[in-house]
Amino acid sequence: MLSLALSWATAASLVFGGCIELRAQDAKQLIETLIAHESEAGEHRGHYEYISEERSDRTGGHLWLERVVETTAGRVRYLEQEDGKPLTGSRLAAERARLAADAADPTAFHKRETSRLDDEQHARQMLEILPRAFLFDPPQQQGEDVLIHYRPDPAFSPSSLEERVLHAMVGSVLIDGKVIRTREIDGSLPQDVNIGFGILATIHAGSNFRTTREHAEGDDWKTETVHTDINGKALFLKTIARKQEMRRWGYKKISDDLSVADAVKLAEAP
């Protein structure tokens, strides 16, 4: 990671020393270094257990408090509370039966987890497309962090529907200036995005996302909050919507070799 940071290290040391002011062109270099760091760290990411509080489409609009244990096969989730109340009776029995089934059939568990929509999808996609599709304001120093605002580059031609929606967003990236890692990334649509002249779909202005992260241990940074509010309509007036509010805390590093069965035991432990 140190070698990847060298291209930015000199400029960063000068900025934090108050000697120079960063320019807009420095922002792209910093973003590219950030992506390299995130990619390298992602290849060696450790596994953790933590508590997650979420209200989303997945929870049916309820507030779920879950104990989560990460494994190579996916995240084992044990639902402890719904809308502030502990699970009891048949609901608790059903939850334990679901976990027992996952432990007994880790292949099916892995297949289901692979198909699950990633909580950080919008943040990851936006970070990957930033250097190619956006223009940047000069970076702003905020203590030991660096804030970069981005806006669409009119010269960029999106190659997919996802890129078209992301490219229409404006937002910012907050970067840890010491290790060049993402602290926060957000984006919002200032105006409607029409697909097929609005006949196929429209994503409404105001749709937005925000993800914040915190340092956990070593090179590992973990999600702290996720906010997603995407609204629109598709062909035949079908509603397009994804809403999610999530908060995670209490990260504890665990073995990277934990089986699904052992993860279930850990998740159910008091």
C-alpha positions as CSV (number, residue, x, y, z in Angstrom):
1,M,0.0,0.0,0.0
2,L,2.9,2.4,0.7
3,S,4.1,2.2,-2.9
4,L,0.7,3.1,-4.2
5,A,0.6,6.2,-2.0
6,L,3.9,7.6,-3.1
7,S,2.4,9.6,-6.0
8,W,0.2,11.4,-3.5
9,A,2.5,11.5,-0.5
10,T,4.5,14.6,-1.5
11,A,1.5,16.7,-2.3
12,A,-0.3,15.5,0.9
13,S,2.6,16.4,3.1
14,L,2.8,19.9,1.6
15,V,-0.9,20.5,2.0
16,F,-1.1,19.3,5.6
17,G,2.0,21.4,6.2
18,G,0.1,24.4,4.8
19,C,2.6,25.1,2.0
20,I,0.5,24.7,-1.1
21,E,-3.1,24.6,-2.2
22,L,-4.3,21.6,-4.1
23,R,-5.7,22.0,-7.6
24,A,-8.7,20.4,-9.3
25,Q,-6.3,18.1,-11.3
26,D,-4.8,16.8,-8.1
27,A,-8.3,15.5,-7.2
28,K,-8.3,12.9,-10.0
29,Q,-4.8,11.7,-8.9
30,L,-6.0,11.3,-5.4
31,I,-9.2,9.5,-6.4
32,E,-7.1,7.0,-8.5
33,T,-4.8,6.4,-5.6
34,L,-7.9,5.9,-3.4
35,I,-9.3,3.3,-5.8
36,A,-6.0,1.4,-5.9
37,H,-5.9,1.3,-2.1
38,E,-9.5,0.1,-1.8
39,S,-8.9,-2.6,-4.4
40,E,-5.7,-3.8,-2.7
41,A,-7.3,-3.8,0.7
42,G,-10.4,-5.6,-0.6
43,E,-8.2,-8.6,-1.7
44,H,-7.1,-9.1,1.9
45,R,-10.1,-8.1,3.8
46,G,-10.6,-9.8,7.2
47,H,-13.8,-11.2,8.6
48,Y,-15.7,-9.6,11.5
49,E,-18.8,-10.0,13.7
50,Y,-20.9,-7.0,14.5
51,I,-24.3,-5.6,15.3
52,S,-26.5,-4.2,12.4
53,E,-29.6,-2.1,12.7
54,E,-31.6,-1.8,9.5
55,R,-34.9,-0.6,8.1
56,S,-35.3,-1.4,4.4
57,D,-37.1,-3.3,1.7
58,R,-35.4,-6.4,3.0
59,T,-36.8,-6.0,6.5
60,G,-40.3,-5.2,5.1
61,G,-40.1,-1.7,6.5
62,H,-39.5,-2.9,10.1
63,L,-36.5,-2.0,12.2
64,W,-34.3,-5.2,12.5
65,L,-31.5,-5.6,15.0
66,E,-29.2,-8.4,13.8
67,R,-26.0,-10.0,15.0
68,V,-23.9,-10.6,11.9
69,V,-20.9,-12.9,11.4
70,E,-18.9,-12.7,8.2
71,T,-17.6,-15.9,6.4
72,T,-16.1,-16.6,3.0
73,A,-19.5,-18.0,2.0
74,G,-21.4,-14.9,3.1
75,R,-22.9,-13.0,6.1
76,V,-24.7,-15.1,8.7
77,R,-27.4,-12.9,10.2
78,Y,-29.3,-13.7,13.4
79,L,-32.3,-11.5,13.9
80,E,-32.5,-10.6,17.6
81,Q,-35.1,-7.8,17.7
82,E,-37.8,-6.4,15.5
83,D,-39.0,-2.8,16.1
84,G,-37.3,-2.8,19.5
85,K,-38.8,-6.1,20.7
86,P,-36.9,-9.4,21.1
87,L,-38.1,-12.3,19.0
88,T,-40.2,-14.9,21.0
89,G,-42.3,-18.0,20.4
90,S,-42.8,-19.2,16.9
91,R,-41.0,-16.3,15.4
92,L,-37.8,-17.1,17.4
93,A,-38.2,-20.8,16.5
94,A,-38.5,-20.0,12.8
95,E,-35.3,-17.8,13.0
96,R,-33.3,-20.6,14.7
97,A,-34.7,-23.1,12.2
98,R,-33.5,-20.9,9.3
99,L,-30.0,-20.7,10.7
100,A,-29.9,-24.4,11.3
101,A,-30.8,-25.0,7.7
102,D,-27.9,-22.6,6.6
103,A,-25.5,-24.5,8.8
104,A,-26.6,-27.9,7.4
105,D,-26.4,-26.7,3.7
106,P,-23.6,-24.1,3.3
107,T,-23.7,-24.5,-0.5
108,A,-27.3,-23.2,-0.6
109,F,-26.4,-20.5,1.9
110,H,-23.5,-19.3,-0.3
111,K,-25.7,-19.3,-3.5
112,R,-28.3,-17.2,-1.7
113,E,-25.7,-14.8,-0.4
114,T,-24.1,-14.4,-3.8
115,S,-27.4,-13.3,-5.3
116,R,-28.1,-10.8,-2.5
117,L,-27.8,-7.1,-3.4
118,D,-24.7,-5.7,-1.9
119,D,-25.4,-3.0,0.8
120,E,-22.6,-0.9,-0.6
121,Q,-23.4,-1.3,-4.2
122,H,-24.0,2.3,-5.0
123,A,-20.9,3.5,-3.2
124,R,-18.6,0.9,-4.8
125,Q,-20.0,1.6,-8.3
126,M,-19.7,5.3,-7.9
127,L,-16.1,5.1,-6.7
128,E,-15.1,2.9,-9.7
129,I,-16.6,5.2,-12.2
130,L,-15.4,8.5,-10.7
131,P,-12.1,9.0,-12.6
132,R,-13.7,8.3,-16.0
133,A,-17.0,10.0,-15.7
134,F,-16.7,13.1,-13.5
135,L,-15.0,16.5,-13.1
136,F,-13.7,17.5,-9.7
137,D,-13.5,20.7,-7.7
138,P,-10.1,21.4,-6.0
139,P,-9.7,19.2,-2.9
140,Q,-10.5,20.8,0.4
141,Q,-8.5,20.0,3.6
142,Q,-10.7,19.1,6.6
143,G,-8.3,18.4,9.5
144,E,-6.5,15.2,8.5
145,D,-9.1,14.4,5.8
146,V,-9.6,15.6,2.3
147,L,-13.0,16.5,0.8
148,I,-13.5,16.2,-3.0
149,H,-16.8,17.4,-4.7
150,Y,-17.6,15.8,-8.1
151,R,-20.0,16.6,-11.0
152,P,-20.7,14.9,-14.3
153,D,-18.2,15.2,-17.1
154,P,-20.3,16.0,-20.3
155,A,-17.7,14.3,-22.4
156,F,-18.4,10.9,-20.8
157,S,-20.7,8.4,-22.6
158,P,-22.3,5.9,-20.2
159,S,-22.2,2.3,-21.4
160,S,-25.0,0.9,-19.2
161,L,-28.2,2.0,-17.5
162,E,-26.5,1.9,-14.2
163,E,-23.7,4.2,-15.4
164,R,-26.2,6.6,-16.9
165,V,-27.9,7.1,-13.5
166,L,-24.7,7.3,-11.6
167,H,-23.2,9.8,-14.2
168,A,-26.1,12.1,-13.6
169,M,-25.3,12.5,-9.9
170,V,-23.4,15.2,-8.0
171,G,-21.8,14.5,-4.7
172,S,-18.6,14.3,-2.7
173,V,-16.0,11.9,-1.3
174,L,-14.3,12.3,2.1
175,I,-10.9,10.7,2.2
176,D,-8.7,9.9,5.1
177,G,-5.6,11.9,4.3
178,K,-3.1,9.7,6.1
179,V,-3.9,6.3,4.6
180,I,-6.0,7.4,1.5
181,R,-9.1,5.4,2.4
182,T,-12.8,6.3,2.0
183,R,-14.5,7.8,5.0
184,E,-17.7,8.9,3.2
185,I,-19.1,9.0,-0.3
186,D,-22.5,10.4,-1.3
187,G,-24.4,11.3,-4.4
188,S,-27.7,12.7,-5.4
189,L,-29.7,13.4,-8.6
190,P,-30.3,17.2,-9.2
191,Q,-32.8,16.4,-11.9
192,D,-34.8,13.4,-13.4
193,V,-33.0,10.8,-15.4
194,N,-35.1,9.6,-18.3
195,I,-34.4,6.3,-20.0
196,G,-35.9,5.8,-23.4
197,F,-37.2,9.4,-23.3
198,G,-39.0,8.6,-20.1
199,I,-41.0,5.8,-21.7
200,L,-38.9,2.9,-20.3
201,A,-38.1,4.4,-16.9
202,T,-37.5,7.6,-15.0
203,I,-35.4,8.0,-11.9
204,H,-36.6,11.0,-10.0
205,A,-34.6,14.0,-8.9
206,G,-33.7,13.9,-5.3
207,S,-32.8,10.2,-5.4
208,N,-29.7,9.8,-3.3
209,F,-27.3,7.6,-1.4
210,R,-24.6,8.0,1.3
211,T,-22.2,5.5,2.8
212,T,-19.9,6.2,5.8
213,R,-17.0,4.0,6.9
214,E,-14.7,3.7,9.9
215,H,-11.3,2.1,10.5
216,A,-11.6,-1.3,12.2
217,E,-8.2,-3.0,12.4
218,G,-5.0,-3.1,10.4
219,D,-5.9,-2.2,6.8
220,D,-9.6,-3.0,7.3
221,W,-12.2,-0.3,7.0
222,K,-15.9,-1.2,7.7
223,T,-19.2,0.3,6.9
224,E,-20.7,2.4,9.6
225,T,-23.9,3.7,8.0
226,V,-25.7,3.2,4.7
227,H,-28.5,5.5,3.4
228,T,-30.3,4.8,0.1
229,D,-33.3,6.5,-1.3
230,I,-33.9,5.8,-4.9
231,N,-37.3,6.7,-6.4
232,G,-38.7,6.4,-10.0
233,K,-41.1,4.6,-12.3
234,A,-40.6,2.1,-15.1
235,L,-42.6,0.8,-18.1
236,F,-46.4,0.4,-17.3
237,L,-46.0,2.7,-14.3
238,K,-44.2,0.1,-12.2
239,T,-42.6,1.9,-9.2
240,I,-38.8,1.9,-8.9
241,A,-37.8,2.3,-5.4
242,R,-35.0,1.2,-3.0
243,K,-34.9,2.6,0.5
244,Q,-32.4,1.6,3.2
245,E,-31.3,3.0,6.5
246,M,-28.6,0.9,8.2
247,R,-26.1,1.4,11.0
248,R,-23.4,-1.0,12.1
249,W,-21.3,-1.1,15.2
250,G,-19.3,-3.3,17.6
251,Y,-16.9,-4.7,15.1
252,K,-14.8,-7.6,16.4
253,K,-12.3,-9.5,14.2
254,I,-12.8,-13.2,13.9
255,S,-11.1,-16.1,12.1
256,D,-11.1,-15.9,8.3
257,D,-11.6,-19.7,8.2
258,L,-14.9,-19.8,10.1
259,S,-17.4,-22.3,8.7
260,V,-21.0,-21.4,8.2
261,A,-21.9,-23.8,11.0
262,D,-19.5,-22.2,13.4
263,A,-20.7,-18.7,12.3
264,V,-24.2,-19.7,13.2
265,K,-23.1,-20.8,16.7
266,L,-21.3,-17.5,17.1
267,A,-24.2,-15.5,15.9
268,E,-26.6,-17.3,18.3
269,A,-24.3,-17.0,21.3
270,P,-25.6,-14.7,24.0
